[in-house]
């Protein structure tokens, strides 16, 4: 994988049932709009990945900048990785505000320069690229595939990566705000 971002199983979100545990990762992006899916697909292919697109996806959809959700498979034998785009306007705007607010609130518990810089970055975010996958149905190949998706948006949309159960990563893949344990003030 590009920057070797470690993506490990995280605890379930509060609204999830035992049958619905997912691993979530995000890229908080500064660009106004995400790149069309075709650019991400081409990036994945250039990294030796062979994304399997949904059968009903057409060429027009690949060139659309206003996409909201896509399911990408890295293997026909595995469940797809769900990729969502939460924007500061339109579809998923409420989810965008909720995610951004939740992380800004969590970062107030950290009293260091890195957390302050991450909070400033989040305040400027225009969209959030969120990936979700089933920890019971993913392989190392799938973790790498997910990592390349995150890296594409980090690099091409001026973003910062966050992985549940871990924290925020610098563009060089270094953990800069460790959120694997309770925050310092808890």
Secondary structure, 3 states (H helix, E strand, C coil): CCCCCCCCCCCCCCCCCCCCCCEEEEEEECCCCCCCHHHHHHHHHHCCCCCECCCCCCHHHHCCCCCCEEEEECCCCCCCEEEEEEECCCCCHHHHHHHHHHHHHHHCCCCCHHHHHHHHHHHCCCEEEEEEECHHHCCHHHHHHHHHHHHHHHHHCCEEEEECCCEEECCCCCEEEECCCCCCCC
